[in-house]
Amino acid sequence: MAGLSIESFALRGVSLSLGVVENHASNPESSAAEGAFASLSEQEQQYRERMRSSGEDSIRDFKVLRREQKSVMGLSGEEGAYRVETSDGKVKYGFVWTSQSRPDGRFPMALSASLEAGADEHVDDYTPPPDEEQLTALWDALLASIKERPGAY
């Protein structure tokens, strides 16, 4: 998998990752995180376990914001988003989208995109993330900006 990670200086504590899994059509087991739904389910399970614990890293609330099929750049895919709050009031948001390769073989790769903001654990320099509305708008704009580069494959 090839990827790119970006941390925003304008929005402190926000990070973005984009990835490509090449030859996805010939090796479907190499999909990025097995899809957004699987990734979201895994996150939910981990956070719900932490909700049952007490201590510095316990979780007060976990909420699924999105779990839906979403096409980006003509590629069908899965989108997931969540919000988690720690027992001491720190908030973290996570967004993920993963594609499937095109059935016509014209785009034999899977794409993945993720955005994280905030913190779900004790960090000394915790900065609260932008509000949910701003992050959702940023996420939607990011997905809408992903374009096919003609002649790239």
PAKOL-913995 format. One record per residue (C-alpha): residue in one letter; x, y, z. Coordinates in Angstrom, 3 decimals. Example, Ala and Ser with C-alpha at 12.3 -4.5 7.8 and 13.67 -1.06 7.14 Angstrom:
<nodes>
<node><rest>A</rest><x>12.300</x><y>-4.500</y><z>7.800</z></node>
<node><rest>S</rest><x>13.670</x><y>-1.060</y><z>7.140</z></node>
</nodes>
This chain:
<nodes>
<node><rest>M</rest><x>0.000</x><y>0.000</y><z>0.000</z></node>
<node><rest>A</rest><x>1.261</x><y>3.439</y><z>-0.901</z></node>
<node><rest>G</rest><x>0.084</x><y>6.323</y><z>1.210</z></node>
<node><rest>L</rest><x>0.323</x><y>9.935</y><z>2.218</z></node>
<node><rest>S</rest><x>-0.289</x><y>11.454</y><z>5.660</z></node>
<node><rest>I</rest><x>-0.873</x><y>15.137</y><z>6.252</z></node>
<node><rest>E</rest><x>-1.194</x><y>17.056</y><z>9.513</z></node>
<node><rest>S</rest><x>-3.021</x><y>20.365</y><z>9.304</z></node>
<node><rest>F</rest><x>-1.301</x><y>23.404</y><z>10.750</z></node>
<node><rest>A</rest><x>-4.425</x><y>25.502</y><z>10.299</z></node>
<node><rest>L</rest><x>-6.544</x><y>22.950</y><z>12.159</z></node>
<node><rest>R</rest><x>-4.292</x><y>21.762</y><z>14.961</z></node>
<node><rest>G</rest><x>-4.768</x><y>18.124</y><z>15.869</z></node>
<node><rest>V</rest><x>-6.343</x><y>17.165</y><z>12.529</z></node>
<node><rest>S</rest><x>-4.602</x><y>14.539</y><z>10.423</z></node>
<node><rest>L</rest><x>-5.487</x><y>13.176</y><z>7.027</z></node>
<node><rest>S</rest><x>-4.314</x><y>9.993</y><z>5.333</z></node>
<node><rest>L</rest><x>-4.777</x><y>8.844</y><z>1.743</z></node>
<node><rest>G</rest><x>-3.747</x><y>5.430</y><z>0.482</z></node>
<node><rest>V</rest><x>-3.767</x><y>3.252</y><z>-2.616</z></node>
<node><rest>V</rest><x>-3.676</x><y>-0.534</y><z>-2.760</z></node>
<node><rest>E</rest><x>-2.367</x><y>-1.485</y><z>-6.201</z></node>
<node><rest>N</rest><x>-3.373</x><y>-4.629</y><z>-8.072</z></node>
<node><rest>H</rest><x>-6.421</x><y>-4.770</y><z>-5.855</z></node>
<node><rest>A</rest><x>-8.478</x><y>-6.511</y><z>-8.544</z></node>
<node><rest>S</rest><x>-6.059</x><y>-9.440</y><z>-8.642</z></node>
<node><rest>N</rest><x>-5.641</x><y>-9.573</y><z>-4.859</z></node>
<node><rest>P</rest><x>-8.891</x><y>-8.613</y><z>-3.105</z></node>
<node><rest>E</rest><x>-7.466</x><y>-9.718</y><z>0.255</z></node>
<node><rest>S</rest><x>-5.109</x><y>-6.744</y><z>0.131</z></node>
<node><rest>S</rest><x>-7.910</x><y>-4.225</y><z>0.606</z></node>
<node><rest>A</rest><x>-7.206</x><y>-1.256</y><z>2.826</z></node>
<node><rest>A</rest><x>-8.441</x><y>-2.217</y><z>6.290</z></node>
<node><rest>E</rest><x>-11.034</x><y>-4.572</y><z>4.756</z></node>
<node><rest>G</rest><x>-13.375</x><y>-1.653</y><z>4.175</z></node>
<node><rest>A</rest><x>-14.657</x><y>1.222</y><z>6.246</z></node>
<node><rest>F</rest><x>-17.436</x><y>-0.811</y><z>7.858</z></node>
<node><rest>A</rest><x>-14.959</x><y>-3.351</y><z>9.255</z></node>
<node><rest>S</rest><x>-12.686</x><y>-0.549</y><z>10.449</z></node>
<node><rest>L</rest><x>-15.593</x><y>1.263</y><z>12.117</z></node>
<node><rest>S</rest><x>-16.838</x><y>-1.946</y><z>13.770</z></node>
<node><rest>E</rest><x>-13.360</x><y>-2.622</y><z>15.132</z></node>
<node><rest>Q</rest><x>-13.104</x><y>0.911</y><z>16.549</z></node>
<node><rest>E</rest><x>-16.563</x><y>0.641</y><z>18.072</z></node>
<node><rest>Q</rest><x>-15.723</x><y>-2.654</y><z>19.765</z></node>
<node><rest>Q</rest><x>-12.478</x><y>-1.269</y><z>21.225</z></node>
<node><rest>Y</rest><x>-14.129</x><y>1.893</y><z>22.535</z></node>
<node><rest>R</rest><x>-17.144</x><y>0.056</y><z>23.978</z></node>
<node><rest>E</rest><x>-14.740</x><y>-2.206</y><z>25.904</z></node>
<node><rest>R</rest><x>-13.044</x><y>0.905</y><z>27.293</z></node>
<node><rest>M</rest><x>-16.481</x><y>2.248</y><z>28.315</z></node>
<node><rest>R</rest><x>-16.766</x><y>-0.668</y><z>30.749</z></node>
<node><rest>S</rest><x>-13.470</x><y>0.186</y><z>32.418</z></node>
<node><rest>S</rest><x>-12.559</x><y>2.899</y><z>34.850</z></node>
<node><rest>G</rest><x>-9.369</x><y>4.880</y><z>34.953</z></node>
<node><rest>E</rest><x>-7.504</x><y>7.494</y><z>33.007</z></node>
<node><rest>D</rest><x>-8.281</x><y>6.051</y><z>29.566</z></node>
<node><rest>S</rest><x>-11.934</x><y>5.156</y><z>30.124</z></node>
<node><rest>I</rest><x>-14.542</x><y>6.238</y><z>27.596</z></node>
<node><rest>R</rest><x>-17.741</x><y>8.104</y><z>28.460</z></node>
<node><rest>D</rest><x>-19.459</x><y>7.939</y><z>25.075</z></node>
<node><rest>F</rest><x>-19.097</x><y>6.469</y><z>21.597</z></node>
<node><rest>K</rest><x>-21.363</x><y>7.495</y><z>18.736</z></node>
<node><rest>V</rest><x>-21.437</x><y>6.291</y><z>15.130</z></node>
<node><rest>L</rest><x>-21.979</x><y>9.358</y><z>12.947</z></node>
<node><rest>R</rest><x>-22.004</x><y>7.628</y><z>9.554</z></node>
<node><rest>R</rest><x>-22.045</x><y>4.077</y><z>8.249</z></node>
<node><rest>E</rest><x>-23.081</x><y>4.079</y><z>4.617</z></node>
<node><rest>Q</rest><x>-22.231</x><y>3.189</y><z>1.048</z></node>
<node><rest>K</rest><x>-20.668</x><y>6.165</y><z>-0.727</z></node>
<node><rest>S</rest><x>-19.301</x><y>6.602</y><z>-4.250</z></node>
<node><rest>V</rest><x>-16.279</x><y>8.820</y><z>-4.757</z></node>
<node><rest>M</rest><x>-14.842</x><y>9.470</y><z>-8.211</z></node>
<node><rest>G</rest><x>-17.196</x><y>6.838</y><z>-9.585</z></node>
<node><rest>L</rest><x>-15.779</x><y>4.196</y><z>-7.231</z></node>
<node><rest>S</rest><x>-18.238</x><y>2.497</y><z>-4.925</z></node>
<node><rest>G</rest><x>-17.065</x><y>2.351</y><z>-1.358</z></node>
<node><rest>E</rest><x>-17.868</x><y>2.364</y><z>2.319</z></node>
<node><rest>E</rest><x>-17.830</x><y>5.359</y><z>4.633</z></node>
<node><rest>G</rest><x>-17.717</x><y>5.346</y><z>8.407</z></node>
<node><rest>A</rest><x>-17.424</x><y>8.115</y><z>10.984</z></node>
<node><rest>Y</rest><x>-17.495</x><y>8.227</y><z>14.771</z></node>
<node><rest>R</rest><x>-17.181</x><y>10.515</y><z>17.783</z></node>
<node><rest>V</rest><x>-15.716</x><y>9.356</y><z>21.075</z></node>
<node><rest>E</rest><x>-15.502</x><y>11.195</y><z>24.398</z></node>
<node><rest>T</rest><x>-13.220</x><y>10.235</y><z>27.277</z></node>
<node><rest>S</rest><x>-14.246</x><y>10.283</y><z>30.914</z></node>
<node><rest>D</rest><x>-12.331</x><y>13.551</y><z>31.349</z></node>
<node><rest>G</rest><x>-14.113</x><y>15.246</y><z>28.418</z></node>
<node><rest>K</rest><x>-11.542</x><y>14.886</y><z>25.612</z></node>
<node><rest>V</rest><x>-13.131</x><y>14.325</y><z>22.217</z></node>
<node><rest>K</rest><x>-11.903</x><y>12.490</y><z>19.128</z></node>
<node><rest>Y</rest><x>-13.479</x><y>12.168</y><z>15.694</z></node>
<node><rest>G</rest><x>-12.628</x><y>9.561</y><z>13.098</z></node>
<node><rest>F</rest><x>-13.717</x><y>9.396</y><z>9.455</z></node>
<node><rest>V</rest><x>-12.784</x><y>6.662</y><z>6.969</z></node>
<node><rest>W</rest><x>-13.720</x><y>5.791</y><z>3.399</z></node>
<node><rest>T</rest><x>-12.468</x><y>2.825</y><z>1.393</z></node>
<node><rest>S</rest><x>-13.230</x><y>1.986</y><z>-2.220</z></node>
<node><rest>Q</rest><x>-13.455</x><y>-1.141</y><z>-4.229</z></node>
<node><rest>S</rest><x>-11.717</x><y>-1.440</y><z>-7.584</z></node>
<node><rest>R</rest><x>-13.854</x><y>-0.844</y><z>-10.655</z></node>
<node><rest>P</rest><x>-15.440</x><y>-4.021</y><z>-11.985</z></node>
<node><rest>D</rest><x>-14.486</x><y>-3.060</y><z>-15.558</z></node>
<node><rest>G</rest><x>-10.806</x><y>-3.272</y><z>-14.571</z></node>
<node><rest>R</rest><x>-10.229</x><y>0.344</y><z>-15.622</z></node>
<node><rest>F</rest><x>-9.094</x><y>1.276</y><z>-12.116</z></node>
<node><rest>P</rest><x>-7.511</x><y>-1.848</y><z>-10.585</z></node>
<node><rest>M</rest><x>-6.729</x><y>-0.205</y><z>-7.250</z></node>
<node><rest>A</rest><x>-8.529</x><y>0.423</y><z>-4.016</z></node>
<node><rest>L</rest><x>-8.380</x><y>3.864</y><z>-2.450</z></node>
<node><rest>S</rest><x>-8.672</x><y>4.770</y><z>1.201</z></node>
<node><rest>A</rest><x>-8.992</x><y>8.093</y><z>2.967</z></node>
<node><rest>S</rest><x>-9.166</x><y>8.860</y><z>6.660</z></node>
<node><rest>L</rest><x>-9.338</x><y>11.904</y><z>8.875</z></node>
<node><rest>E</rest><x>-8.772</x><y>11.998</y><z>12.627</z></node>
<node><rest>A</rest><x>-9.124</x><y>14.931</y><z>14.994</z></node>
<node><rest>G</rest><x>-8.753</x><y>15.266</y><z>18.751</z></node>
<node><rest>A</rest><x>-7.541</x><y>12.644</y><z>21.200</z></node>
<node><rest>D</rest><x>-9.055</x><y>9.652</y><z>22.965</z></node>
<node><rest>E</rest><x>-6.308</x><y>9.309</y><z>25.568</z></node>
<node><rest>H</rest><x>-4.293</x><y>11.396</y><z>27.974</z></node>
<node><rest>V</rest><x>-2.028</x><y>13.766</y><z>26.074</z></node>
<node><rest>D</rest><x>-0.352</x><y>16.805</y><z>27.607</z></node>
<node><rest>D</rest><x>-0.853</x><y>19.073</y><z>24.600</z></node>
<node><rest>Y</rest><x>-4.457</x><y>18.076</y><z>23.844</z></node>
<node><rest>T</rest><x>-6.204</x><y>20.621</y><z>21.658</z></node>
<node><rest>P</rest><x>-9.965</x><y>20.227</y><z>21.266</z></node>
<node><rest>P</rest><x>-10.867</x><y>19.420</y><z>17.667</z></node>
<node><rest>P</rest><x>-12.947</x><y>21.715</y><z>15.486</z></node>
<node><rest>D</rest><x>-16.653</x><y>21.178</y><z>16.010</z></node>
<node><rest>E</rest><x>-18.468</x><y>18.294</y><z>14.364</z></node>
<node><rest>E</rest><x>-20.074</x><y>20.479</y><z>11.709</z></node>
<node><rest>Q</rest><x>-16.690</x><y>21.885</y><z>10.586</z></node>
<node><rest>L</rest><x>-15.053</x><y>18.446</y><z>10.512</z></node>
<node><rest>T</rest><x>-17.933</x><y>16.916</y><z>8.586</z></node>
<node><rest>A</rest><x>-17.769</x><y>19.760</y><z>6.042</z></node>
<node><rest>L</rest><x>-13.988</x><y>19.301</y><z>5.728</z></node>
<node><rest>W</rest><x>-14.410</x><y>15.535</y><z>5.279</z></node>
<node><rest>D</rest><x>-17.139</x><y>15.923</y><z>2.645</z></node>
<node><rest>A</rest><x>-15.028</x><y>18.512</y><z>0.775</z></node>
<node><rest>L</rest><x>-12.018</x><y>16.205</y><z>0.907</z></node>
<node><rest>L</rest><x>-13.942</x><y>13.284</y><z>-0.604</z></node>
<node><rest>A</rest><x>-15.471</x><y>15.550</y><z>-3.252</z></node>
<node><rest>S</rest><x>-11.990</x><y>16.772</y><z>-4.219</z></node>
<node><rest>I</rest><x>-10.647</x><y>13.319</y><z>-5.084</z></node>
<node><rest>K</rest><x>-10.427</x><y>13.260</y><z>-8.866</z></node>
<node><rest>E</rest><x>-9.217</x><y>10.853</y><z>-11.486</z></node>
<node><rest>R</rest><x>-6.057</x><y>12.009</y><z>-13.240</z></node>
<node><rest>P</rest><x>-6.525</x><y>11.289</y><z>-16.976</z></node>
<node><rest>G</rest><x>-3.874</x><y>8.975</y><z>-18.368</z></node>
<node><rest>A</rest><x>-2.553</x><y>8.004</y><z>-14.935</z></node>
<node><rest>Y</rest><x>-3.297</x><y>4.304</y><z>-15.418</z></node>
</nodes>
